[in-house]
Amino acid sequence: MTYFLKMLSLLMLITIVGCSQETTENPKEKEIKEVKEVSTSHNDTEEKVEDMIWTTSEMELTKSEVLIYKNEVGSVEFYGYRQNEEGTFDVVLKHQGELTKADNTETQMRVILNDSNDFILDDDDRIEIRKFDDIEYHIYKSEDNVEGRKIVRVDLSLFEERNMITNEIPQTEEVVKLNGIEFNQEEKKEEAFIRENEDMKITIQYVEPMDISFQTLQLVGSIEFKKDIEGKPKLTLFQPEMGISEIIDLETNNDGDTFYNGTAVDFVQNIDLPYPLGKNSIHSINFAIENELFAINLNTGEEMNEALITNFEQENEQYLDKKTLEGFIDASGKRVYDAIQLSNPFFSHGVGTDSFAEFEYVVGGYNTLSFQLGAAHNETKTNQKYDIYVYGDGFSFPEGQNEPSGKILFSKQITSSTPLEEVSVDVSGVKNTTIFIDSNIPSGDENEEERYVPIIISDVKVQR
């Protein structure tokens, strides 16, 4: 029996013994639980375990709805707050429409209390995201004990600190209840997830929560090598809703840095998440191992046929324009959020050679790569033409070479007037793709910056 299933069995016993007492003593913190018997067969050992579907505590909030930001595609509002037993505050922001796709990592709140004390909440204090259709509730938790106070004002920065917006919080006795996160650990599909290419065969035996918080996942699998490889296998973890994008050395049972043809290693990788996963919360986990992509729905235990990968880890992330709740606007005036924007190319191979940019996306295991591509809105128009290419495996562009080498899967030319347009590329059998942007502007050109065309790439996804 896996660690998580043992925890479920233990929790079930605690629930049976203590459920009635908990409900009587603290009705606001009641948890709804349902016990089922299911079959599981990890590691080829079939056994009966008691499975549980339950919901975390509903939140009873002082309802204080104040509109903070709104545009033509969505809104953000201060929804409400509550004081916890330990004297801290939970503060809830409500995101609707396309603004659920926005980057919220720069949000900062100065919460002002009725006795003129204050405290700051930022992304590090966000503890949960609860999702219901096209609405998200982002929950922040304060650190200091401010027992007995009330919130009277929130100065909120959606973009950067100098743009803080003052919001008076109405004093009301109205209460609203926010449903909890449902954790659904029913019987899952027990097939392993397998990727195989000319370099290796990767088998993911299972991905499952390690504890009842659903914030630590355990990834268990193996790699069979078909050639000698230097360096530890890399796991690239990305979860745009959580703002996660990082590269991790896989924890294998081989401590060395060389892996040889004809050998195999097992790995057990623990992944800590900032928010709990759940049926009405963030429910998927996306990761790549050595150019093979996995996107798993943890509610069903199955791989997803479609996965959004716009914000996959990029080596040149620092050159991208800062994302805010305003999103990015294309040449036609359309506002988009699941996007990256590049105002100017970021490298060349010497003065007089063209300026370029490139972005990599792992696609191994999927058949189609699609995205929206176009120019960003810019008051300054230029006749400059950019050439955009999508390369498959084997992309290379070493210094001294005039143009990249590799198989071109797609090409397109855009100008400063090109709106976002759908691009679809067949990537069957391809592990890694590179979106390559040639500005056709020689580095050091006298009017170099005036000729730049800001580029938007949005809604990057793969499909089976």
Salt bridges, closest charged atoms under 4 A:
GLU29 OE2 - ARG82 NH1 3.21
GLU31 OE1 - LYS33 NZ 2.64
GLU34 OE2 - LYS36 NZ 3.98
GLU58 OE2 - LYS177 NZ 3.84
GLU60 OE2 - LYS28 NZ 3.33
GLU65 OE1 - LYS63 NZ 3.32
GLU72 OE2 - ARG335 NE 2.94
GLU86 OE2 - LYS141 NZ 2.82
ASP90 OD2 - ARG82 NE 2.88
ASP90 OD1 - LYS141 NZ 4.00
GLU98 OE1 - LYS101 NZ 3.36
GLU106 OE1 - LYS322 NZ 3.97
ASP115 OD2 - ARG149 NE 2.75
ASP118 OD2 - ARG110 NE 3.80
ASP123 OD1 - ARG126 NH2 2.47
GLU128 OE1 - ARG130 NE 2.61
GLU136 OE2 - LYS131 NZ 2.77
GLU136 OE1 - HIS138 NE2 2.83
ASP155 OD2 - ARG153 NH2 2.72
GLU160 OE2 - ARG162 NE 2.41
GLU173 OE2 - LYS150 NZ 3.97
GLU174 OE2 - LYS63 NZ 3.92
GLU182 OE2 - LYS279 NZ 3.71
GLU186 OE2 - LYS36 NZ 2.92
GLU190 OE1 - HIS42 ND1 3.47
GLU191 OE1 - LYS189 NZ 3.70
GLU196 OE2 - LYS226 NZ 2.83
GLU198 OE2 - LYS431 NZ 2.92
ASP199 OD1 - LYS227 NZ 3.22
GLU208 OE1 - HIS42 NE2 3.38
GLU241 OE2 - LYS131 NZ 3.16
ASP249 OD1 - LYS234 NZ 2.36
ASP257 OD1 - LYS232 NZ 3.94
GLU303 OE2 - ARG195 NH2 2.62
GLU303 OE2 - ARG464 NH2 3.00
GLU306 OE2 - LYS461 NZ 3.95
GLU379 OE2 - HIS377 NE2 3.08
ASP393 OD2 - LYS431 NZ 3.81
GLU421 OE1 - LYS412 NZ 2.50
ASP445 OD2 - ARG451 NH1 3.09
